[in-house]
Amino acid sequence: MTTDAFGVPLLSVRGLTKVFPVRAGHHKKMVPVVEGVSFDIMGGESLGLVGESGCGKTTVGRTIVGLYERDGGEVLLHGKKTSKSGDKALSKSVQMVFQDPYTSLDPRQTIADILAEPLRLQKVAPKSQWRRLAGEAVERVGLEADCLDRYPFSLSGGQRQRIAIARALISNPSLVICDEAVSALDVSVQAQVLNMLAELQAQTGVAYLFISHDLAVVRHLCTRIVVMYLGHIVEAASTDELFSQPLHPYVEALLSAVPEPDPRRARSKHRIVLEGELPALTSLPRGCIFCTRCPYATERCRQERPELQEHRPGHLCACLRADELQLVGA
């Protein structure tokens, strides 16, 4: 894992596990939705966490901030362990932007009240300064200060998401977890919000954990990417290397689905359609969790579970055949 000049990441996730009860027939079974997830985030960097819907990436984000109590593993902030359900140091340093801008803001509060809430809860500034700080926060995300007395229903989806980002940034956190923060927005608005996030990072030095199912969006913002499948990390690498030299067959399939803006390249691009059954979390394969859909799976893959290992400097992969397969990048 990457470290800063002092050897201590901003946030370290070690063996994170989250279990939920799932009904199996007439009985309930405790199933790990996230199992053994580990990664580091450095100050000022953007890390992408991607995968299909249901792979556990949102659960990772919510468990980090304490919305879910973790069932295993550790979350360290500046090298210090945090409690299972979150603590004051974590809530002050790590904020979250949720997917749906229409439900993440209280419709009964004005924008000024919404932005003042984290200031009140974290006692960042006296009440006399709340409105001034709220005005600065909305201007920082490209809105006018006169929106402070308006209610969320009077704003567009893009404006609401900007307010949600302003709320996350107003207490000057070190890390913002963006959970599908642009997926509910139109493509043109997505680009505006992504550019705004990049500008805010350049201005403030804030780090991002950007959770998304869209590799094209993550490529625009993130310098490193972690890919999840059925609650496990299957590959992690720098953005450039992941797109050009993927090691895991699942990642190769994801990259083949990334839209190609060049019509000539789009016509020649080979789309990989995964076949086979997606296993239930209650009955994962004995071996590789991807073996039921992998076009390269062997009998060994069906019997032996691969570990996440470093196959190239800084490039991790959980695939028994990673060193022999010649996979195609985007």
Backbone torsions as a table, in degrees:
resi	resn	phi	psi	omega
1	MET	NA	150.3	-179.9
2	THR	-76.1	144.8	175.9
3	THR	-130.4	163.7	178.6
4	ASP	-85.2	-170.9	-176.2
5	ALA	-61.2	-24.8	-179.0
6	PHE	-99.5	3.1	176.8
7	GLY	79.9	9.1	-177.3
8	VAL	-122.1	115.9	176.2
9	PRO	-67.0	158.8	173.5
10	LEU	-62.2	-50.0	179.4
11	LEU	-133.1	133.0	175.8
12	SER	-122.7	129.0	174.5
13	VAL	-110.7	125.3	-174.6
14	ARG	-128.0	111.1	175.0
15	GLY	60.3	34.8	-175.3
16	LEU	-63.5	128.6	179.8
17	THR	-134.3	134.3	176.6
18	LYS	-133.2	127.4	-175.9
19	VAL	-113.9	137.1	175.8
20	PHE	-126.3	150.1	174.8
21	PRO	-75.7	131.0	179.1
22	VAL	-127.1	133.4	-179.8
23	ARG	-76.7	126.4	176.0
24	ALA	-123.7	98.0	-174.6
25	GLY	69.6	-124.1	179.8
26	HIS	-93.8	3.8	-175.7
27	HIS	-122.6	157.8	173.0
28	LYS	-101.3	138.2	-179.0
29	LYS	-125.2	135.7	177.6
30	MET	-81.4	116.9	-173.2
31	VAL	-118.3	130.2	175.6
32	PRO	-73.9	110.5	176.9
33	VAL	-79.1	-30.0	172.7
34	VAL	-129.6	131.2	-175.4
35	GLU	-139.5	118.0	172.3
36	GLY	66.2	34.5	-177.1
37	VAL	-83.5	129.0	-179.5
38	SER	-136.9	135.0	172.6
39	PHE	-166.7	165.2	176.7
40	ASP	-118.8	150.7	171.6
41	ILE	-128.1	126.3	-179.9
42	MET	-90.2	156.7	176.5
43	GLY	-59.2	129.6	175.9
44	GLY	82.8	0.1	-179.5
45	GLU	-100.2	166.8	176.5
46	SER	-119.2	119.3	178.9
47	LEU	-111.6	127.4	178.2
48	GLY	-92.7	136.7	175.3
49	LEU	-120.5	110.3	-170.6
50	VAL	-126.2	164.4	178.7
51	GLY	157.4	170.6	179.8
52	GLU	-66.6	162.4	174.0
53	SER	-58.3	134.2	-180.0
54	GLY	90.7	3.3	-177.6
55	CYS	-81.1	-11.4	177.0
56	GLY	105.8	3.5	-175.0
57	LYS	-67.6	-38.9	176.8
58	THR	-66.1	-38.1	177.4
59	THR	-61.2	-37.9	176.5
60	VAL	-59.0	-49.3	-178.8
61	GLY	-61.6	-46.2	-178.7
62	ARG	-67.6	-32.5	178.9
63	THR	-73.2	-35.8	178.1
64	ILE	-59.1	-46.4	-176.2
65	VAL	-82.4	-5.8	176.4
66	GLY	95.4	6.5	175.0
67	LEU	-68.2	-31.0	168.9
68	TYR	-114.9	138.7	175.6
69	GLU	-81.2	125.7	-176.9
70	ARG	-72.0	148.8	-178.8
71	ASP	-101.5	-7.2	178.5
72	GLY	-170.1	158.6	178.7
73	GLY	87.6	-175.4	-177.2
74	GLU	-135.7	151.6	169.7
75	VAL	-123.2	119.5	-177.8
76	LEU	-112.4	133.6	176.9
77	LEU	-111.4	117.3	-174.4
78	HIS	52.7	37.6	176.9
79	GLY	84.0	-2.4	-179.0
80	LYS	-106.9	136.4	-178.6
81	LYS	-66.7	142.9	174.7
82	THR	-108.7	162.0	-178.2
83	SER	-73.9	162.3	-176.2
84	LYS	-61.0	-34.6	-177.7
85	SER	-104.7	20.7	179.5
86	GLY	86.5	163.4	177.4
87	ASP	-149.3	178.5	-174.5
88	LYS	-62.6	-41.0	-179.8
89	ALA	-62.6	-39.6	-179.8
90	LEU	-69.5	-44.6	-177.3
91	SER	-67.5	-26.9	178.1
92	LYS	-79.8	-34.2	-175.8
93	SER	-91.0	-22.6	-175.2
94	VAL	-125.6	123.2	177.7
95	GLN	-120.8	165.9	-174.5
96	MET	-133.1	139.7	172.4
97	VAL	-112.9	123.6	-174.0
98	PHE	-90.8	170.0	-171.7
99	GLN	-68.1	-49.1	-169.4
100	ASP	-95.5	108.4	-179.8
101	PRO	-69.3	-12.0	-179.0
102	TYR	-86.5	-18.1	-179.7
103	THR	-116.4	-10.4	-176.1
104	SER	-85.0	-8.6	178.6
105	LEU	-113.4	136.3	179.7
106	ASP	-68.1	116.6	-177.0
107	PRO	-68.0	-14.0	-177.8
108	ARG	-91.4	-6.2	-179.2
109	GLN	-106.5	148.3	172.2
110	THR	-74.3	165.1	178.4
111	ILE	-60.5	-37.6	178.4
112	ALA	-60.9	-42.7	179.6
113	ASP	-67.9	-39.0	179.2
114	ILE	-61.3	-42.9	-178.3
115	LEU	-75.7	-25.1	179.6
116	ALA	-77.2	-20.5	-175.2
117	GLU	-56.7	-50.9	178.5
118	PRO	-65.3	-29.9	176.8
119	LEU	-66.0	-38.8	179.3
120	ARG	-70.1	-47.2	-175.9
121	LEU	-66.2	-37.6	-176.2
122	GLN	-97.4	-1.6	177.8
123	LYS	52.9	46.8	-178.2
124	VAL	-76.7	-34.5	-176.1
125	ALA	-150.1	155.8	177.1
126	PRO	-66.9	156.9	-175.7
127	LYS	-57.5	-32.2	-178.4
128	SER	-63.4	-18.5	-178.0
129	GLN	-102.1	-4.9	-173.3
130	TRP	-59.2	-46.6	-176.1
131	ARG	-67.5	-38.5	178.1
132	ARG	-63.0	-44.7	179.7
133	LEU	-65.8	-36.4	177.4
134	ALA	-64.7	-41.0	177.7
135	GLY	-62.4	-41.4	178.0
136	GLU	-65.8	-36.3	-178.4
137	ALA	-66.5	-43.2	-179.1
138	VAL	-70.2	-34.7	177.6
139	GLU	-68.0	-33.0	178.9
140	ARG	-63.5	-30.5	179.8
141	VAL	-98.8	15.6	171.6
142	GLY	87.0	19.8	177.4
143	LEU	-113.6	162.8	179.2
144	GLU	-86.5	147.9	-178.7
145	ALA	-64.7	-18.2	-179.1
146	ASP	-72.0	-4.6	177.2
147	CYS	-80.4	-7.3	-175.2
148	LEU	-61.0	-30.1	-178.0
149	ASP	-94.8	6.4	177.8
150	ARG	-91.9	167.3	178.4
151	TYR	-107.1	156.5	-176.4
152	PRO	-54.2	-34.3	-176.6
153	PHE	-62.8	-21.7	-178.0
154	SER	-87.4	1.5	-178.6
155	LEU	-107.9	155.2	175.1
156	SER	-76.3	170.0	179.1
157	GLY	-59.7	-42.9	179.4
158	GLY	-64.7	-39.6	178.5
159	GLN	-66.8	-39.4	178.6
160	ARG	-63.4	-41.0	-179.9
161	GLN	-67.4	-32.9	174.7
162	ARG	-64.5	-37.9	176.9
163	ILE	-65.4	-41.2	177.8
164	ALA	-61.4	-38.1	177.6
165	ILE	-69.7	-40.6	177.1
166	ALA	-61.0	-40.5	178.2
167	ARG	-62.8	-39.8	-179.9
168	ALA	-67.9	-32.4	-174.3
169	LEU	-92.8	-13.7	-170.2
170	ILE	-64.4	-27.3	180.0
171	SER	-94.4	13.8	176.7
172	ASN	55.9	58.0	178.3
173	PRO	-73.6	163.3	175.6
174	SER	-85.0	-26.8	-175.9
175	LEU	-140.0	136.3	173.3
176	VAL	-119.5	126.0	176.1
177	ILE	-93.8	115.0	-179.0
178	CYS	-101.6	106.3	-176.5
179	ASP	-95.6	98.4	-177.2
180	GLU	50.6	45.0	-169.2
181	ALA	-67.5	-16.5	-179.4
182	VAL	-121.6	1.3	-173.3
183	SER	-68.1	-24.0	-179.3
184	ALA	-89.3	3.4	-175.2
185	LEU	-105.2	156.1	174.1
186	ASP	-62.7	156.8	-175.3
187	VAL	-58.0	-42.8	-179.5
188	SER	-64.8	-38.5	178.7
189	VAL	-71.6	-35.3	175.5
190	GLN	-55.1	-48.2	-178.3
191	ALA	-60.9	-40.8	179.3
192	GLN	-63.0	-45.0	-178.5
193	VAL	-67.4	-41.1	178.4
194	LEU	-62.7	-43.3	177.6
195	ASN	-63.5	-38.2	178.5
196	MET	-64.3	-42.2	178.5
197	LEU	-61.7	-40.7	178.6
198	ALA	-64.7	-41.2	178.8
199	GLU	-65.2	-42.6	179.2
200	LEU	-63.8	-36.7	178.0
201	GLN	-65.7	-40.8	178.5
202	ALA	-64.4	-34.5	-178.5
203	GLN	-78.3	-40.1	-170.4
204	THR	-108.8	-18.7	-177.3
205	GLY	78.6	13.3	179.7
206	VAL	-67.3	145.9	175.7
207	ALA	-97.1	154.0	178.7
208	TYR	-125.3	138.7	160.6
209	LEU	-107.5	107.8	-172.0
210	PHE	-103.3	107.0	-177.9
211	ILE	-92.8	126.1	-177.1
212	SER	-160.5	155.4	171.0
213	HIS	-93.1	-6.7	-171.4
214	ASP	-103.9	104.9	-179.0
215	LEU	-64.3	-32.2	180.0
216	ALA	-64.6	-39.4	178.6
217	VAL	-67.3	-44.7	-179.0
218	VAL	-64.1	-36.9	179.5
219	ARG	-61.2	-31.9	-177.3
220	HIS	-69.4	-30.9	-169.9
221	LEU	-112.2	-30.5	-165.6
222	CYS	-103.3	148.1	177.8
223	THR	-95.7	-22.9	175.1
224	ARG	-134.1	153.1	-177.8
225	ILE	-133.8	136.4	172.6
226	VAL	-115.1	128.9	-177.4
227	VAL	-109.7	130.3	179.9
228	MET	-112.9	151.0	174.6
229	TYR	-146.2	121.5	178.3
230	LEU	49.5	47.2	173.5
231	GLY	84.5	-0.3	-177.9
232	HIS	-122.3	151.1	170.9
233	ILE	-80.5	128.4	178.1
234	VAL	-108.4	-22.1	177.9
235	GLU	-160.1	146.6	176.7
236	ALA	-148.8	130.8	-177.5
237	ALA	-164.6	173.8	171.2
238	SER	-63.8	153.8	-176.7
239	THR	-58.9	-46.4	-178.2
240	ASP	-61.2	-43.7	-177.1
241	GLU	-71.8	-37.4	179.9
242	LEU	-62.7	-40.9	-178.9
243	PHE	-74.3	-32.3	-175.7
244	SER	-93.4	-31.7	-175.4
245	GLN	-138.3	64.9	179.0
246	PRO	-65.2	149.9	179.6
247	LEU	-109.9	-23.2	-175.9
248	HIS	-102.1	134.2	179.8
249	PRO	-57.3	-32.9	178.0
250	TYR	-64.8	-41.4	179.3
251	VAL	-67.8	-37.8	176.0
252	GLU	-58.4	-41.7	178.8
253	ALA	-66.8	-40.3	177.6
254	LEU	-62.6	-43.1	-179.2
255	LEU	-65.1	-32.6	-179.7
256	SER	-67.8	-18.9	-179.4
257	ALA	-93.3	-4.6	179.0
258	VAL	-69.1	127.4	-178.5
259	PRO	-59.4	140.4	179.2
260	GLU	-108.3	114.7	-176.9
261	PRO	-68.8	-24.8	180.0
262	ASP	-82.1	115.9	-176.9
263	PRO	-58.1	-36.8	-179.0
264	ARG	-66.7	-46.4	179.4
265	ARG	-68.0	-33.8	-179.9
266	ALA	-63.0	-38.6	-179.5
267	ARG	-67.7	-31.8	-177.1
268	SER	-92.9	-6.5	-177.2
269	LYS	-73.6	133.3	-179.6
270	HIS	-90.1	120.1	178.8
271	ARG	-91.4	126.5	179.1
272	ILE	-96.0	116.6	178.4
273	VAL	-101.1	116.2	-178.2
274	LEU	-73.4	132.5	177.5
275	GLU	-112.4	178.0	-178.8
276	GLY	88.6	174.8	-174.7
277	GLU	-91.1	141.5	171.3
278	LEU	-83.5	112.8	-175.1
279	PRO	-67.6	149.7	175.6
280	ALA	-74.8	150.4	178.9
281	LEU	-62.2	-23.6	180.0
282	THR	-78.5	-12.1	-178.3
283	SER	-146.6	63.4	178.2
284	LEU	-69.4	151.2	178.8
285	PRO	-58.9	154.3	178.2
286	ARG	-64.4	-38.9	-177.7
287	GLY	-93.6	-132.5	179.2
288	CYS	-62.0	133.0	-177.7
289	ILE	-68.5	-14.6	-179.6
290	PHE	-98.7	-0.7	-170.7
291	CYS	-64.2	-24.7	-178.9
292	THR	-73.3	-14.4	-179.1
293	ARG	-123.2	-3.3	-173.5
294	CYS	-82.5	127.0	179.3
295	PRO	-72.8	-10.8	-177.3
296	TYR	-109.2	7.6	-173.3
297	ALA	-66.3	139.8	175.9
298	THR	-115.4	177.0	178.1
299	GLU	-62.7	-34.8	176.9
300	ARG	-62.1	-39.4	179.3
301	CYS	-62.1	-33.8	-178.1
302	ARG	-77.6	-16.0	-176.5
303	GLN	-108.2	-26.1	-171.2
304	GLU	-119.0	128.4	179.9
305	ARG	-85.0	118.5	-179.3
306	PRO	-75.0	147.4	175.6
307	GLU	-94.1	155.1	175.6
308	LEU	-76.0	112.0	-175.1
309	GLN	-129.0	158.2	177.9
310	GLU	-84.8	114.5	-179.9
311	HIS	-99.5	-26.1	171.9
312	ARG	-136.3	162.5	179.8
313	PRO	-54.3	116.9	178.8
314	GLY	75.9	5.1	-177.0
315	HIS	-116.8	108.3	-177.0
316	LEU	-103.1	146.3	179.7
317	CYS	-153.5	144.7	175.6
318	ALA	-111.9	79.4	-179.9
319	CYS	-151.7	129.2	-178.3
320	LEU	-67.4	-23.1	-176.4
321	ARG	-110.1	17.1	-174.4
322	ALA	-57.9	-35.4	-175.8
323	ASP	-81.8	-13.2	-177.0
324	GLU	-108.0	-24.2	-178.7
325	LEU	-78.0	142.4	176.0
326	GLN	-109.2	88.0	-175.2
327	LEU	-87.2	157.1	-176.0
328	VAL	-99.2	131.3	177.5
329	GLY	-87.5	-174.7	-178.9
330	ALA	-78.6	NA	NA
